[in-house]
Amino acid sequence: MGTQEIIRERLAYRRRALKAAREAYLALLGGGVKSYAIGTRNLTRLDLPALENTITRLEKEVDSLEGQLSGGRARKAVGVVPRDC
């Protein structure tokens, strides 16, 4: 876990990226354009599922960073494998 300032910077960056990804998704979905560029990535209408995955991942990252800012810890997944002895 980083300092509050670093977390705020990461959160601001992820929010900007999420906003850009949502705008790209709506532009592609609306049919106004056939392709869209975010930075160095070019997306075409056929890349809507990839863009949906990007939006979902960014939303999770934003939620995690907001949780860290509010005093919570980063979420951690733990797997359990049952064994028959």
Backbone as ProteinMPNN parsed JSONL, in Angstrom:
{"seq_chain_A": "MGTQEIIRERLAYRRRALKAAREAYLALLGGGVKSYAIGTRNLTRLDLPALENTITRLEKEVDSLEGQLSGGRARKAVGVVPRDC", "coords_chain_A": {"N_chain_A": [[0.847, -1.172, 0.0], [0.558, 2.217, -0.817], [1.508, 5.638, -0.134], [-0.904, 8.138, 0.817], [-0.907, 10.218, -1.044], [0.199, 9.07, -3.362], [-1.707, 7.131, -3.88], [-3.905, 8.767, -4.425], [-3.008, 9.996, -6.799], [-2.845, 7.765, -8.5], [-5.532, 7.035, -8.49], [-6.743, 9.279, -9.681], [-5.617, 9.096, -12.237], [-6.634, 6.587, -13.11], [-9.346, 7.179, -13.097], [-9.498, 9.107, -15.149], [-8.719, 7.491, -17.305], [-10.8, 5.621, -17.262], [-12.981, 7.269, -17.872], [-12.3, 8.042, -20.508], [-12.361, 5.522, -21.744], [-15.044, 4.843, -21.45], [-16.249, 6.867, -22.982], [-15.229, 6.198, -25.5], [-16.415, 3.698, -25.835], [-19.163, 4.361, -25.908], [-19.172, 5.946, -28.216], [-18.44, 4.085, -30.191], [-20.489, 2.237, -29.879], [-22.745, 3.703, -30.477], [-22.559, 3.935, -33.185], [-21.621, 6.1, -34.502], [-18.988, 6.262, -35.2], [-16.544, 4.108, -36.702], [-14.174, 3.305, -35.721], [-11.925, 3.974, -32.974], [-9.564, 5.845, -31.124], [-7.46, 5.501, -28.316], [-4.971, 6.94, -26.839], [-2.219, 5.14, -27.801], [-3.576, 2.961, -28.656], [-5.763, 1.554, -31.006], [-9.137, 1.063, -31.588], [-11.638, -0.92, -33.056], [-14.988, -1.344, -34.291], [-15.463, -4.028, -33.897], [-14.062, -4.568, -31.641], [-15.513, -4.19, -29.324], [-16.084, -6.036, -27.148], [-13.505, -6.26, -25.99], [-13.124, -3.656, -25.168], [-15.182, -3.465, -23.296], [-14.196, -5.217, -21.353], [-11.932, -3.785, -20.576], [-13.12, -1.525, -19.424], [-14.496, -2.719, -17.268], [-12.309, -3.728, -15.796], [-10.982, -1.326, -15.14], [-12.962, -0.102, -13.575], [-12.989, -1.81, -11.36], [-10.39, -1.36, -10.41], [-10.557, 1.362, -9.733], [-12.497, 1.234, -7.696], [-11.07, -0.292, -5.821], [-8.886, 1.413, -5.231], [-10.275, 3.603, -4.169], [-11.277, 2.394, -1.899], [-8.89, 1.939, -0.505], [-8.155, 4.562, 0.018], [-10.136, 5.282, 1.798], [-9.382, 4.057, 4.065], [-9.457, 1.339, 4.117], [-8.105, -1.948, 3.399], [-6.257, -3.289, 0.613], [-8.046, -5.465, -1.538], [-7.907, -8.979, -1.294], [-7.644, -12.028, -2.861], [-8.199, -15.368, -1.977], [-7.597, -18.728, -2.485], [-9.014, -21.933, -1.847], [-8.359, -25.321, -1.71], [-10.125, -28.163, -1.467], [-9.296, -31.232, 0.124], [-9.329, -34.744, 0.099], [-8.706, -36.799, 2.651]], "CA_chain_A": [[0.0, 0.0, 0.0], [1.355, 3.417, -0.927], [1.064, 6.783, 0.649], [-2.177, 8.71, 0.378], [-0.677, 11.034, -2.24], [0.389, 8.163, -4.493], [-3.007, 6.516, -4.142], [-4.73, 9.799, -5.071], [-2.525, 10.143, -8.172], [-3.279, 6.576, -9.239], [-6.979, 7.107, -8.612], [-7.05, 10.31, -10.685], [-5.237, 8.537, -13.538], [-7.588, 5.533, -13.469], [-10.634, 7.821, -13.396], [-9.386, 9.683, -16.495], [-8.707, 6.38, -18.254], [-12.149, 5.064, -17.274], [-13.827, 8.218, -18.598], [-11.959, 7.92, -21.926], [-12.831, 4.22, -22.22], [-16.512, 4.907, -21.544], [-16.567, 7.702, -24.139], [-14.925, 5.404, -26.688], [-17.433, 2.651, -25.926], [-20.416, 4.967, -26.361], [-19.005, 6.374, -29.601], [-18.476, 2.889, -31.032], [-21.802, 1.609, -29.746], [-23.725, 4.545, -31.152], [-22.411, 3.82, -34.626], [-21.133, 7.345, -35.071], [-17.657, 6.009, -35.736], [-16.233, 2.688, -36.859], [-12.98, 3.025, -34.92], [-11.664, 4.99, -31.968], [-8.196, 5.724, -30.615], [-7.155, 5.953, -26.963], [-3.508, 6.898, -26.784], [-1.623, 4.409, -28.918], [-4.448, 1.839, -29.023], [-6.864, 1.816, -31.924], [-10.203, 0.086, -31.416], [-12.653, -0.921, -34.101], [-16.313, -1.757, -33.819], [-15.402, -5.423, -33.488], [-13.347, -4.656, -30.37], [-16.371, -3.815, -28.203], [-15.865, -6.883, -25.971], [-12.236, -5.896, -25.366], [-13.351, -2.376, -24.494], [-15.99, -3.764, -22.114], [-13.282, -5.794, -20.362], [-11.104, -2.688, -20.077], [-13.961, -0.71, -18.535], [-14.727, -3.502, -16.052], [-11.051, -3.763, -15.041], [-10.744, 0.006, -14.59], [-13.922, 0.125, -12.501], [-12.503, -2.546, -10.19], [-9.212, -0.67, -9.893], [-11.02, 2.596, -9.088], [-13.127, 0.829, -6.441], [-10.013, -0.719, -4.9], [-8.137, 2.592, -4.783], [-11.153, 4.378, -3.287], [-11.294, 1.671, -0.628], [-7.626, 2.195, 0.175], [-8.181, 5.945, 0.511], [-11.05, 5.405, 2.933], [-8.815, 3.377, 5.221], [-9.512, -0.106, 3.983], [-6.941, -2.585, 2.803], [-6.469, -3.818, -0.728], [-8.735, -6.756, -1.499], [-7.02, -10.092, -1.57], [-8.377, -13.266, -3.118], [-7.536, -16.552, -1.466], [-8.242, -19.938, -2.951], [-8.927, -23.093, -0.981], [-8.554, -26.565, -2.442], [-10.465, -29.229, -0.51], [-8.598, -32.502, -0.073], [-9.913, -35.9, 0.75], [-7.583, -37.489, 3.312]], "C_chain_A": [[0.89, 1.231, 0.0], [0.84, 4.517, -0.03], [-0.238, 7.322, 0.067], [-2.011, 9.497, -0.92], [-0.53, 10.158, -3.49], [-0.935, 7.515, -4.872], [-3.918, 7.516, -4.845], [-4.324, 9.998, -6.527], [-2.975, 8.966, -9.035], [-4.777, 6.608, -9.494], [-7.376, 8.121, -9.68], [-6.74, 9.792, -12.092], [-6.25, 7.5, -14.005], [-8.959, 6.128, -13.8], [-10.62, 8.45, -14.781], [-9.43, 8.589, -17.555], [-10.099, 5.766, -18.384], [-13.097, 5.971, -18.059], [-13.574, 8.11, -20.097], [-12.475, 6.609, -22.508], [-14.349, 4.221, -22.37], [-16.948, 5.744, -22.738], [-16.327, 6.938, -25.44], [-15.994, 4.344, -26.901], [-18.742, 3.222, -26.457], [-20.332, 5.418, -27.811], [-19.076, 5.183, -30.553], [-19.856, 2.254, -31.029], [-22.868, 2.385, -30.512], [-23.637, 4.487, -32.662], [-21.928, 5.084, -35.29], [-19.761, 7.195, -35.704], [-17.461, 4.498, -35.85], [-14.98, 2.302, -36.089], [-12.73, 4.208, -34.004], [-10.267, 4.766, -31.444], [-8.112, 6.282, -29.207], [-5.642, 5.819, -26.83], [-2.967, 6.197, -28.005], [-2.484, 3.236, -29.369], [-5.548, 2.305, -29.965], [-7.879, 0.695, -31.778], [-11.179, 0.203, -32.571], [-13.955, -1.43, -33.513], [-16.306, -3.201, -33.327], [-14.713, -5.61, -32.145], [-14.2, -4.26, -29.17], [-16.191, -4.722, -26.99], [-14.554, -6.561, -25.246], [-12.379, -4.586, -24.599], [-14.205, -2.562, -23.248], [-15.119, -4.342, -20.997], [-12.388, -4.723, -19.747], [-11.88, -1.835, -19.09], [-14.191, -1.437, -17.213], [-13.481, -3.522, -15.174], [-10.77, -2.41, -14.396], [-11.707, 0.321, -13.452], [-13.486, -0.588, -11.223], [-11.294, -1.859, -9.571], [-9.594, 0.614, -9.167], [-11.661, 2.265, -7.738], [-12.08, 0.444, -5.396], [-9.239, 0.478, -4.354], [-8.979, 3.468, -3.868], [-11.255, 3.718, -1.922], [-10.031, 1.899, 0.168], [-7.592, 3.604, 0.751], [-9.076, 6.085, 1.742], [-10.577, 4.599, 4.143], [-8.85, 1.869, 5.158], [-8.225, -0.658, 3.397], [-7.284, -3.046, 1.392], [-7.127, -5.185, -0.617], [-7.775, -7.847, -1.927], [-7.861, -11.342, -1.758], [-7.538, -14.443, -2.631], [-8.308, -17.765, -1.945], [-8.02, -21.083, -1.997], [-9.216, -24.327, -1.82], [-8.88, -27.654, -1.429], [-9.743, -30.524, -0.888], [-9.301, -33.591, 0.691], [-8.776, -36.715, 1.342], [-7.793, -38.935, 3.428]], "O_chain_A": [[1.873, 1.285, 0.739], [-0.121, 4.35, 0.721], [-0.612, 6.983, -1.056], [-2.876, 9.447, -1.794], [-1.076, 10.477, -4.546], [-1.245, 7.369, -6.054], [-4.635, 7.143, -5.773], [-5.183, 10.15, -7.396], [-3.431, 9.152, -10.163], [-5.239, 6.254, -10.579], [-8.254, 7.846, -10.497], [-7.508, 10.023, -13.026], [-6.68, 7.523, -15.158], [-9.652, 5.632, -14.688], [-11.602, 8.351, -15.516], [-10.095, 8.736, -18.581], [-10.531, 5.429, -19.487], [-13.926, 5.483, -18.828], [-14.523, 8.088, -20.882], [-12.97, 6.58, -23.635], [-14.876, 3.654, -23.327], [-17.9, 5.389, -23.433], [-17.128, 7.022, -26.371], [-16.431, 4.12, -28.03], [-19.361, 2.642, -27.349], [-21.302, 5.293, -28.558], [-19.705, 5.269, -31.607], [-20.333, 1.787, -32.063], [-23.771, 1.803, -31.113], [-24.547, 4.943, -33.353], [-21.832, 5.142, -36.516], [-19.417, 7.919, -36.638], [-18.133, 3.719, -35.175], [-14.741, 1.122, -35.832], [-13.25, 5.302, -34.223], [-9.822, 3.624, -31.328], [-8.61, 7.371, -28.921], [-5.111, 4.714, -26.723], [-3.231, 6.618, -29.131], [-2.162, 2.582, -30.361], [-6.182, 3.334, -29.735], [-7.526, -0.483, -31.836], [-11.505, 1.307, -33.009], [-14.002, -1.89, -32.372], [-17.071, -3.551, -32.429], [-14.771, -6.695, -31.567], [-13.656, -4.017, -28.092], [-16.147, -4.209, -25.872], [-14.506, -6.588, -24.017], [-11.823, -4.429, -23.512], [-13.98, -1.888, -22.242], [-15.291, -3.993, -19.829], [-12.116, -4.746, -18.547], [-11.358, -1.464, -18.038], [-14.088, -0.828, -16.148], [-13.571, -3.356, -13.958], [-10.366, -2.349, -13.235], [-11.313, 0.945, -12.467], [-13.6, -0.033, -10.13], [-11.181, -1.781, -8.347], [-9.034, 0.929, -8.116], [-11.396, 2.943, -6.746], [-12.196, 0.812, -4.228], [-8.967, 0.552, -3.156], [-8.465, 4.02, -2.895], [-11.314, 4.403, -0.901], [-10.085, 2.04, 1.39], [-7.064, 3.821, 1.842], [-8.81, 6.905, 2.621], [-11.301, 4.477, 5.132], [-8.331, 1.193, 6.046], [-7.36, 0.097, 2.953], [-8.454, -3.175, 1.031], [-6.811, -5.967, 0.28], [-6.94, -7.654, -2.81], [-8.693, -11.675, -0.914], [-6.327, -14.498, -2.848], [-9.531, -17.821, -1.822], [-6.95, -21.197, -1.398], [-10.202, -24.37, -2.556], [-8.029, -28.033, -0.624], [-9.604, -30.858, -2.065], [-9.804, -33.378, 1.794], [-7.962, -37.267, 0.6], [-6.938, -39.643, 3.959]]}, "name": "protein", "num_of_chains": 1, "seq": "MGTQEIIRERLAYRRRALKAAREAYLALLGGGVKSYAIGTRNLTRLDLPALENTITRLEKEVDSLEGQLSGGRARKAVGVVPRDC"}
